[in-house]
Amino acid sequence: TLTSNIPEISPFLLFILADIPLPLGTVTILCIDLGTDMVPAISMAYEEAESDIMKRQPRNPFSDKLVNERLISMAYGQIGMIQASAGFFVYFVILAENGFLPQDLFGMRKAWDSKAINDLQDSYGQEWTYHDRKILEFTCHTAFFVSIVIVQWADLIICKTRKLSVFQQGMNNWMLNFGLVFETVLAAFLSYTPGMDKGLRMYPLKINWWIPAIPFSILIFIYDEARKYLLRQNPGGWVEQETYY
């Protein structure tokens, strides 16, 4: 749940600093924190101990904190950044498909959010009413939300172990497996159920808009597997000192 904080706060930072249309709304953030994140987070309590747990030194309660700078660096500075990149990539893809190229979005916020402007031109000269712009914006919110769910697949799996490969640990935690399915089904339910556009301002997505976030999910998994491999091959080395939490 720590890693999703970055893709949740970064859209508001760019909304303010870069003057772009809002990439992610407050309702969709609540759907992440109170919906899709809940069961996967609880499922970690059912994870079996790593097979090499008895070979490790016991934790020093005075120097080995549960939350330390290495954990913050991994969650916010590395994995969180990849997750945020996935969300923004999907956001820019959808807007570009609808005529708003990325370079033209910067500085557009005031005109985009103005109810008085019903002839805002996109990059190809097409005119957009305020109502149509907002539907497109809320569709981007939904897509950003779905992209976070997709990258959270990998994040949940890599959290199973601290040093061992996931292939060594296995996928025997059926509560976790259920959590992966649950968050995906919930995301689809929130996107495609009729009436969600009125209640939660979440709109149906084209199937191909689920795809752009998948490479980022794969990247997270490969990146962390490589990190754990280096941890096992070089105990006490630089990677362990900087990333082992």
N, C-alpha and C positions, 0 to 999 in steps of 0.2 A: 504493500500500500504506500510505502514511502516513495517509490519510483514514480507513481502516477501524479505526485504533487507537481513535478516539473511540467509535464504536458497540461496540467490544469491551470497553472499560474502564468506560463509563458504566453498563451494567447492574449491575456489581458495586458501583459507588458507590451506586446507588439501593437495591440489595439491602441494603447496610449502613446507609445513612442513613435510608431511608424504610421499612425493614422490609417490603418487598414480596417475593413469591415471585421466585426468581431468573429474570430474563428470558432469559439466554443462558448456556449451559454452557461448560466448558473444552474439551470434545470438539468442540463446534461451532466454537469459536474456532480450534482446530487445523485443522479442515476448511477454514476460510477462509485461514489463513496458509500452510498446506502444500498446499492443494488449489486452490480456486477463484482465488486471487490469483496463482498461480505463472505460468501461461501468459500471462495478460494483461500481467503485469509484464515478462516476457521479450520480448513482442511489440513493446514500445516501442523496442527496439533496431533493429527493422526499419523504423521510421518514416522517411519521406523528410524532408529538411530543408525548412523553410518557404521559400516562393518569394521572400520578401523578406529572406532571411538575410544576403545580401551588402550590404544597405543599412544594416545596423545597426553600431553601434560595437563593436569587439572587447571582450570581457569583461576588466575590470581584475582580475587575480588577487589583488590586495591588498585591494580594497574590495568587489568583487562576488563574494561567496561563493556556492557552489552551494546551500547550505542557509542561509537567512537568516530574519530575523524575519517578512518578508512571506510567505515560503513556509510557515512555521509557522502564521501567522495564517490563511492560506487553507486549509491542509490540516486544521488542528485547530479553529480558531475559526469557520470558515464552512462549507466543504463537509462536514467531519466532523460538525458539529452537525446539518446537514440529514440526513445518513445516520443518525445516532443517532435523530433524530426519527421517521424512517421505521420503524426497528426497534421503537421503543416504541409507535408508533401501531398496528402490526400486533399487538403483544403485548397491548395493551389491548382491541383489537377482538375477538381470539379469546377472551380471558377474559370479556369482556362477553357475547359470544354464548353462552357456557357458564354464565352466571349470576353471574359475579363482576364487578360494576361497579367502575370505577376508584377511586372514592372509598372503597370498602370494602376495598381491597387494602392500604392503608397501615396498618402495624402488625400485619399478619396473618402475618408470616414464622414466628414461633415456633409458632403453632398449625398452620400449613400444613406445616411440616417435622416435626411431632411424629408418630411412629409410633403413639403411644398414642391419638391422636384419630382416630376413624373415623366421626365424625358432624358434621364441620365444615359449618356452614351457609353457603350463598352468599347473595347479595343478595335472593333470592326464597324463601329458606327451605328449599331443597333440601339434602339432606345428602350429603357427599362423604367417601368413605373415603380413607385415606392412599394406597392403590394407585391409585385413580382420579385423585386430585389430582396424583400424580407423572406419570401418563400425560399429563394436560393440561399440566403444566409442561414436559415434554420436547417436546410438540407446539409449545409456544410457543418453545422453544429452536430448533426446526427452522424455524419461521416467521420468527424474528428473523434466522437465518442466511440464509434465502432473500431476505429484504428487503435485506440487505447486498449480496447478489449483484446484485439488481435495481438498486440505486442505484449500484453499481460499474460498470454499463453506461455510465451517463452520465459517471462520473468517468474512466473509461478514454478515452472519446471526447474529453472536454475537455482531457485531457493531451496530445493530439496536437499542439497548437499553444500558443504563448505569447501571440501577438498576433492572428494571422489567425483568421478564422472557420473553423469546420470545413467549411462549404460552399465556402470558397475552397481549403482543403487537400485535400478529397475523402477518400473512404474506400478508398484504393487499397492500403492495408497489409493484405494478405490474412492475414498472421499475426495481426494484431490482430483482424480479422474472425473468424478461427478462434477466438481467445481468448474473444470474446464468446459464441460458440456453446458452446465448451468449458465455461466456467464455469456456463452455464445448464443444460447437459446433466448436468454433474456434480452440481449442486444437486438436480436432479430424480432422478438416480440414487440419491443418498444419502437422499432423502426417501421414494421409492416402492419401492425394492428390498426384497423380503421378507427379514427377518432383521436389518435395520438397527436395529429397535427393541431387539433383544437385544445387538447388537454395539456400536453407537454411540449408542443411546438417541435415535434420530431416527425420527420418526413421519410417516406419510403426511399430507399437507395437502389440505384441500378446495381445489379450483381457485380459488375466489373469494378465498382467503387469500393468493394471489399478487398480487392486484390493488391492495390499499391502498398498497403501496410505490411503484407506478408513478408517481403524481403527484409524489412526491418526486424521482424520477429525472428527470422532465421539468423540474421546478423547478431542479435542479442545472444541467441543460443550458442552459435559458433564462437563468439567472442569470449563468453564465460567458460565454455569447454576448454578453449585454448589457455585461458588464465589458470584454470584448475590443473591443467596438464603441466604448466610451468611450476605451479606450486608443488606438485608431487615430485617433479624431476629435480627441483632445486630448493629444498627446504631451507628456510632462513634467508633466502635470496631477496633481491630487490622487489620482485613481484609480491612476495609474501609480506614484506615490510610495508608496502604501499597499498595493497588491496585485500589482505586477509583480515577478516573481521570476525 
